[in-house]
Amino acid sequence: MEMPFMALQPQKRRRRRHLSSFSRLKKLPEAFVCSSNQNLQGIHKTGTMPSQKIETGHQDVVHDVAMDYYGKRLATASSDMTIKIVGVSGSSHQHLATLSGHQGPVWQVAWAHPKFGSMVASCSYDGRVIIWKEGSKPDEWIQAHVFTEHKSSVNSIAWAPHELGLCLACGSSDGNISVFTARTDGGWDTTRIDQAHPVGVTSVTWAPALAPGALVGSGQLDPVQKLASGGCDNTVKVWKLYNGNWKMDCFPALQMHADWVRDVAWAPNLGLPKSTIASASQDGTVVIWTVAKEGDQWEGRVLNNFNTPVWRVSWSLAGNILAVADGNNNVTLWKEAVDGEWQQVTTVEP
């Protein structure tokens, strides 16, 4: 099954459904999870890499999987229009809840930080974003809020760092990015980046809340509100919130890909003096973008040409290892060497 942004071309999505083997990688201290074309999830330990298969109960393709902050529950998204909540404990797992509310394939799910309670966001081909909140029972989930601002498929969602509050970014096939921020009275404020990628937004990712260099005396300590996005225009763009409005923060747009940018992931920097973004493309390449300080030009370097579409990229919690999911049904892990070259450290097969 093609990725969410293929909602722009449904006929192409059907022809190429076999290409999407891993839909999403999520960060964990010592493990990561990935979803497959089947209704199964794999949990891989980063040491010896044994995998644990989980039957989700979905009736169609699984597009995304997200593990909660404590590593105890999975949320999964599927073309069957539902989200499943699965409890994980050691080698066992238990189905906890099925969330129904979307009227089209669900592309992505994302857990909010636990300081805001037990909440999951989901986005769908139906153009809606739903915030789900857990009730008093493990199998009880309510729709706390439904966003209907987008009139086309919402392809990507990402919660901001918790230091910025309860804040969700959404990228859509209509070319726009919406950012929803919760108020203390229970309502939500909305800011937009109109026509961020006019042909369609495929992915959004937040910068770390700490500015580069914050821990070594050269950066600011106040939280930074920045986003990166990828689109069907083959570009990566960086955005910053200025006085309540989002402005492009890289000129020109970052251009090294020859086809759609499928995913973007901003690396955790732990306050060190460098910002890093990874971008994955339909052209088969992954590019590592870096900038040393505010105002400098971003520089791109091709990590590898996989000679097949690259679907997803995800950083480890320390930001030093990059996981890459490609169209050959492989997940590879990469690490930067002392000389700046990126080296593959292992391969995980389905």
N, C-alpha and C positions, 0 to 999 in steps of 0.2 A: 504494500500500500504506500502511496506517495505521502509525503509530509503535508502538513496543514496548508502551506501556501500553495499547493497544487490545486486548492479550491478554485484558483483562477482558471484552471483548465481541467475540468472534470474528466474529459475524454482522455487526456494524457495521463491522468492519475490512474485510470483503470488499466491502461496499457502497461504501466510500469510498476504495478503494485508489488512485484517480486523484489524490487530493489531495496525497499526499506526494511532492513533486518533489525536495526536497533534504533529506536526512536528517541531515547533520551538517556543521558548519563547524569547521575546525581552524586554530589560530593558526600563522602563519609570519611571519618578519621582513618578507618582501616578496612573499608569495603566500598564497593560501588554497585549500583543496580542498573540493569538495562532491560528494555522491553523488546519483544520480538514480534514477528508477523503472526505468531500463534498467540493464544490467550495464556501465555506463560511469562513469568518474570524470572530473571536470573540474578542472584546475589553472589558477587564474586569478592572473596577476601584478597587483599592486596599482597599477602605474603606468598603462599603456595598456590593461590588462585583456584581453590576448589569452588565449584558453583552449586548453588541450591536452587532448584526449580520450584516455582510456585504456580499452582493452578489458580487462576483468578476467577474463573466462572464467566468471563465475558463470552458473548456469542459472536463476536466479530474481531477484527484486527485491533490489537492494543497499540496505541500511538505513543503513550507517555507513561512514565512511572516516577513517583516522587516519594522519598522516604522522609518521615518527620524528623524533627530536631533530635529526638532521643534514639532514633533508629529502631523504634518499636512498631511502627505502622507504615504501611505502604498505601498510597493512593494511586489508582490506575485510571487511564482514560482510553476510551474505545470508540470505534465506529458504531457500536451498538447503542450509542447515545447515553451511556451511563458512566458513572464513576464508581469504582469499587474501593472500599476501605478494608485492608487486610492486616491483621495483627501478626507480627513476626516475633518469635521467641526461640532462639537457638536454631535448631533444624526443623522446628515445627511452625506451622502457620494456621491462621483461623480467619475465615471470612467474617467481618464485623458488620458491614453495611453496604447497601447499594443505593447510590444517590441518583435519582431520576429527575430531570428538569429541562434538559436540553432537547432541542428538536432537530438535531443533526449530529454528525460525528463530533466527538469531543477530542480536541487536539492536544491540549496540555492541562496539567494540574500542578498546583504549587501550594505548599504548606506555609502558613504565616509563622512568624517567630512565636514561640510559646508565651512570651510576655503579654501577647495580645489575646491569649486564649487558644482553644483548639479550633482552628479555622483552615479551610482549604478553598483555594480559588480554582475555577475551571473556565476554559474558553472553548468556543465551538464554531463550527461552520455556520451555525444559525445566527452568528453575529452577536451573541450575548456572552457576557461574563457574569458568572454566578459566584457569590461568596457564600460558602457553606459553613455553618457553625454547629459544633457538636452540642447536643442536648444533655439532659441529665443521665441518659443511658448510652452505652457504647454504640448501639445500633440506631440512635436517634440523631438525625442531622436535619437542620432547617435551613432554608434559603434566607440568609440574613440580608442579602441585597442582590439585586439583579441590575446590571448595567446594560443598557440597550443603545448606547450612543453610536455604535458602529452599525452600518447597514450592510456590510460585507463580512465575510469570514474573519473571525479574530484568531490569528495564527499563533500568537506567542504572548505569554504573561510572565511577569517577574516581580516578586516582592522586593521592595527596597531594603537596604540594611536597616535593622531595627532601630538604630540611632536616629533615623529620619522619621520615625513614626510608622503607623500602619498605612502603607503607601504602595499601590500596585500600578505597574506600567503594562500597557496592552498594545500590541502591534497588529494591524489589520490589513486585509487585502484592499481596503479603500485608500490605502496610502498614508493613513493617519496613525499617530500614536497618542493614546490617552493615558493620563496619569491621574488616578483616583486616590485621594487622601482623606482618611477618616477624621471627622471632627469629634470633639468631646461630647457634643450633644447627640451623637449617633448618626448624624448625616455625613455626606461625603462631598468634598470639593473636587472639581474637575479642571485640569489644565490639559491643553492639547498641543501637539506638534502637527499642524496641518501639512499634508503632502510631504511628509518626511522622506518617503520614497514613493513617488507618484504611481509607479507600476504596482506597488504592493510592498508591505512590510512583512518580513519573514521571521525576524527574531529581535528581541530586546534583552538587554542585560544592564545591570546597575554597576556603577563604580563602587569600590569600597568607600565607606563613610569617611575614613581617615585619608587625608590628602597625602600624596607621595612625599616622603621625607618628614612626616609628622613626628616620627619617633627618633629622628637623628638631628633634630633642631633646625631643619631647613624648610619645614612645611608648616601649614596652619593646623591648629588643633580643632577648629570648628568643623562640624560635619559638612561634607561636600555633596551636593546633589548633581550627579552626572549620570547620563545614560549613553549607551552605545546601541546602534541598531544596524541591522543588515536588511537588504532588500532585493527585489527582482531587477533593480537597475544595476546590479553587480557591484554595489558600493557598500562601504561601512561608513557610518557617520557617528560623530560624538556630539552630545547635546549637554548644555549646562543651564541650570535654572538661575536666571538673573531677574531679581525684583518681581518674582511671580510669573515670569514668562520664560519659556524654553527657547534658547538660542543655539545655533550650531556653533560648536567649539573647536572645529577642525576645518581648516581651509587650505586646499580644497578637500572634498570628500576623499576618503581613503580608497584608492583604486589600484588593485593588483589582480583582481579576479576577472575572468573572461565569461563568467556565467553567474547565475543567481547565487547570492550569498545565502546559504542554508541555515547557518547558525553563527552566533557571536557569543563570546564568553569573556567577561572581564576578570582577570586574575586577582585573587586576594594579594595585597602587597604588604600587609603587616606593618604599614607605616614606613617601609623602605623607599628610597628615593628613585622610584621608577614605576610607571604605569604600563600594564601589558594587557593587550586584548588578542584573543585568538579568533579567527574567522574561518569558517568551513564553507566550501562552495561546490556547486554542481560541476564545476570544471575539474574537480578531482584534487584540488590543492587546499592546504591549510596554510594560512599566513599568520605570522606572529607580528603584531604591531606594538611598538614600544615608544615611549616618550619620557625624557628625563625629568622635565619640569614644566610647570604651567607656562604656556605661550610658545613652547618649542614645537617643531614640526614632528608629527608621527612618522616613524620609519618602519617599513614593512620588510619581512624576510620570510621566504617560503620555507616552511618546516619540511614539507615533503609533497611530492606529487603521487597520489595514490592510484591514479589512472582509473578511477571510478568515482562516482559522486560521493562526497563526504557529507554525512547527515548531521552529525552532532559533535560538539567539542565540550569538554568539561574539565575544570581545574580541580586539583586536590585542595584540601583546606589550607595548606601552607602555600599554595600557588606555585609549587616547583615541579609538579608532574601534570601533564596534559593527557587526558584520555580522548581518543578519536574513534568515532564509529563510522564505518564506510560501507559502500554498497556491495562489498565482497563478503558481507556477514562477519566482519572482523572488528574487534575493538583492540586498538594498540595503545600502549602507554609510552609517552615520550618525556625525556628529561633534558634540560639544557646542560651542556658540558661547560667546563671552565673556559674554553676558547669561544663560547657563544654558539657553537653548533648544537643542533638538537639531535639527540640519539634515541632510537627506539630501545626501550628496556624490556618490553615483553609484549606478547600477543595473547589475547583471550578469544577463543573461538566459541561459537554458540553450542 
